[in-house]
């Protein structure tokens, strides 16, 4: 099988900028459905130290040429524009695996310096985090999400195609020692790890981590996802309910992707313990989505499932001012689609996989 990073329809030339007919004269990243993007995900690499079956092919994704990746200064400039001009208040670095970039600390430091009150966070698999966490916190990192789908070493090795669970645990312990709160764990629901879901929740409760389960979406590079085989939130709740008493608490923030469930009898940080479930497929929250994304190559991707992308890297490098970049970004977000449409019979999965888009 020939793999690629995907060939989305990228708007590059100024004359091909997205149409903005009907867009209100507003500085925010508003779309045609009235949603406003406040949460920015910036992918900084396609490389990863694991090969999770729901994300990466076994041989990894094709490399992006170094000159096509955004530099730390370019990333920080986009962060400044997003916060100052577009109303963004949450910045998250993703990949691939952000820790694969040797200049991650510089990216965080430069971005933190221009981010104002916006939070600076990262999604990571935790491998190598123990060696870099202190420098990352000193640079301005405030929150971390660590991907961990199982606490069974054999299952972990099969799912990630790497026997690295001890390294992940080391990263989690380092984050706890560094005082990162809240420390969140992300777990993608898979058929062969469902039986261990309650073990993962118990481990998280005992280790002061906030666990969020995520329904698997059709974003795997191997294109093996099948609706009939995915684990639903309802199935997960049945499995967890055999060991824990769960009570629906809802969403504290209407735009938050996770529904929270109280875990009766458990307390974390002097508060009732919760577990989150992001039911991206069976309980879609697209109508409240507040995210905008920048790929590692510097294109705006307004929706995970929308293959139309708008190039900002060219504007960063051709002398365009911040106002022009902000306008292009607003135009790209205005064209955001209504939702992923997975339930529709005419659904077409994206060209890019999750690893190439940025999680």
N, C-alpha and C positions, 0 to 999 in steps of 0.2 A: 504494500500500500504506500502510495506517495503522500507525504504529509506536507502541509504548508501552514503558514500563519493565517491563511485565509485571504481572500481578495474582496473585501467589502467595497462598496461604491464610495470612494473617497473624493470629496470635493476639495480641489487644490487651488485652482486659479481663482482670483477675486471675482471674475465674471460668473463663476459657477457657485457662488455663495448660495446657501439655502434661501428659499423665498420667505418673506416675512409678511405677506399680505394678511391684514387683520390684526397684527400684533399690537398690543397696547404700548404706549410710550412709557415703559417702566424699566428701571435699571436691573431688576432681578431677572433670574433665569426662568421665565414663565413659559409654559407651553400652551398649546391650543385647547387643552382640557382644564386649564386653570390651576395646574400644579406648579409649584415653585421649587426649584432645586436648591437645597441648602447644604447638601451632603456631597462632597467631592471625593471620588476615588481616583487616585493617580497610580497607574501601573508604572513601575520603573524598570522592569526586566521581564523577559519571557523565560529566563533560566530558573531551574528549581533543583533542589537536592533530593527530591522525592519524585516518584512517578505514579501518583495516585490514579487509580483506574478511572475515576469519574472526571478526571481533569486532563492528565498528560498521557501521551502515547509512551510505550515502553522505552523508546530511544530518545525521548525528549522532543521538544519543538525545534524546528530550524532556528538557527541563531539570527538575531537581528544585528546587522552591521553596527559597530560601535558609533559610527558617525550618524546613524539614524536614530539612536537613542537620545532622549532629552538629557541635557547636561544638568548638574545641580543648579546652576544659575538660571537656566531656562525653567526648570521646575519651580524654583522659588518665585520667578517672575509670574508664572501662571497662578501660583498660590496668592500672591499679592493682588493680582487682578481679581481673582475669585472673591477674596474677602473684602477688599476695598470697594470694588465697583459692582459686584454681582450678588452680594448678600449671602455668600457661603459662610457657614460657621463651623463645619466639621471637615477636617482634612484627614484622609486615610491613605497611606501608601500600601500598595499591593504588588503582586507579581502574577505569574511566576512567584519566586521567593525573594522578597526585598533584601534579605541578608546575603544574597548572592552578589550584591553590588558592594564593592570595596569602599565606595564613596558614600555609603548610606548615611553615615554620621554627618557628612558635609551637607547632604540633601536635607536632613532634618534640621540642622543648625541654620542654614540659610532660609529655609521655609519658616521655621519658628520665629525668626527675626522679623518677618513681614506679616505674620499671621494674626497679629493683634490678639483678640480674645478667643480666636478659633482654636479648637482642640487639634492636636497633632497625634495621630495614632497610626498603627501598623497592623496588618494581618500577616502572620508568619507561621511557619511550621515549627519554629522554635529551635531548629538545629543550628548550633553555634551561637545562640542568643546568650548563653552563659558567659561567653568571652567578650561580649560587646554591650551588654545591657547598661552598664554604668556610664559608658561614653554616650550611648543613645539618650539616656535620661538627662545627662548633663547638656546634651545638644538641644533638648526641648521636647523629647517624646513624652507624651502624657498618658497614653492608653495603649493596650496591646490586646489583640485577639489571637489566640493560638489555636491552630487547627489540630484536632486530635479526635479521631473517629472511634478508637477502641483502646482499652488498656490491656488487651490481650496481645502479647508480643507476637505470637504466630499469626493472628488475624492482621495485626498491623503490618507485618512483613508482606503478607499476601496482598493487602490492599494498596500499599505504597510501593511495592516491589523493592523495598529496601528494609533491612533489619536495623532500624535506627530509633526504636522506641526509647531506649535509655537516654539518648541525646535529647529527645523531646522533653522527657521528664527533667533533665538537667536545666534546660531552658526555662521551663515553668518554675522550677525552684529558684532560679536566678531572678526571674521577674518578681516573684514574691519577696525575695530578700531586698530587692531594689525599691519596694514599696509601691509597685504599680497596682492601682485600684481604680475601677474594678478590673480584675483579671478575668477575661472571658475566654471560654473554650467553645470552639465551633466544631460540630460533628455532623458530617453528611450521612444521612440515613441510607444504608445499603442492606440488601437482603441478607448477606452473609455475616453482618455484624449486629443485626437486630437483636439476637438473643443476648448480646452483651450490653445492650443499651442501659439496663438498670444498673449493671456494674459500673458503667461509665458515670452515670448520675451519682451513685454512691461515692465513687472516687472523687468527683468534683465537689460534692458537699463536704467531704472530709478534708479537702485540700483548699477550701476557701475560694473556689473558682465558680464563676457563673456559667453554667452550661446552656448552650443553645443548639438544638438539633435542627438540621436543614434538610428539607425534602430535596432529593436529587433532581436536577434539571437536565434537559437534553443539551448539555454543553460539553460533553466528553469528547476528546479528540478521536477516540476509537469508534464513535458513533454507535455504541452498544446500548444506549439508553432505550428502554421500552416502557411505555406507560403501564402496561399490564404487570410489569415486574418491579416497578418502583415501590418503595415503602412509603405509605401515606402517614400523615399525622395521626389519623384514627388508629392505625395499627400500632404505632408507637405508644400512644396513650394506653392502649390495652396492655401492652407489655410492661410499661412502667407502673401501671395501676396494680399489677400483681404484687408489687413490693412496696409502693408508696401510695399515700393518699394525696391526690392532686385536686386542687380547686382552681378553676379558671379565674384569673385576676384581670385578664384583658391586656390592653396596651396603655402604658402610661403616656406615651406620645403617639398620637394617631398615625404619624408617618413612620413609626418604628416597624420594621418587618416582623419582629417576633411577638407572638402572643405569649404572655407570661402565665405560668401556673404556679400557685403556692404549693410547696411541699410541706404538708402538715407535719409538725413535730420536729422540724429542722430550722435552725437559726444560723445566719451568716452575718458577720459584722454587726451584731446586735439588731438585725432585721430578719423578718421571716424569709426563709430561703425560697428561691424560685427556680424554675427551669423554663427556658424559652423554647418555643417551637416556631420555626419559620416555614410555614406551609406554602411555599412558593407556587406549587402546582395545584393542590386541591383547595386551598383557601387563598386565592390570589389577592394580593394587596396592591396591584398595579395602580388602582385609582388614587392611592395616597402616596405614590412613589415620589420621593424628594431627592433623587440622586442624579448626578451628572458624572461622567467618566472621561478620563484622559488615558489613552493607550500609551504604551511605552514609546511608540513612534510619534506621539504628539498630536493624535487626532481626537476630536470630541466624539464620544459615543454616548448618545443621550439615553439609550436603552440597551440592556444586555442583549436583547433579541432583535435589535434593529441594525442591520448591516450597513446602513448609510453612516458614513463618518465624515467629519469635516476637519481638514488639516489646519492646525494652528502652528505647527513647527515652521512652516514656510514663512509665516508672518513674524515669528520670533527671530528669524534669521535674515529677513530682507529689509530691516530697518523700520518696519511698521511700528506705530506707537501703541501704547496700551489701550487707547480708546478703540482703535481698529480691531485689536484682538478681542476686546470685550464685545464689540458689536457682532463679530463673526461667531463668537461663542453663543450670544443670545439668539442669533438666527438659527444656529444648529439645534439649540434646545427647544425653540418654538416648533420645530418639526417633529418632536418626539411622538412616537406612536402611542396609541391608547393602552396597550398592554401586550403581553407575550403571545396570547392566543393559542396556548398549548392545547386547550380543549377543543379548538375548532378543527373540522376535518381537513381544512386546507392549510393547516399549520406547516410551515417550513422551518426547520432548525437553522440557526445562524451558521454562516460560513466559518466564522472563527470559533474556536473552543474557549473554555473559561481561561485556560492558561495564557492564551494569546490576547484575550480581552483585558484581563485583570479582574480579580475577584472582589 
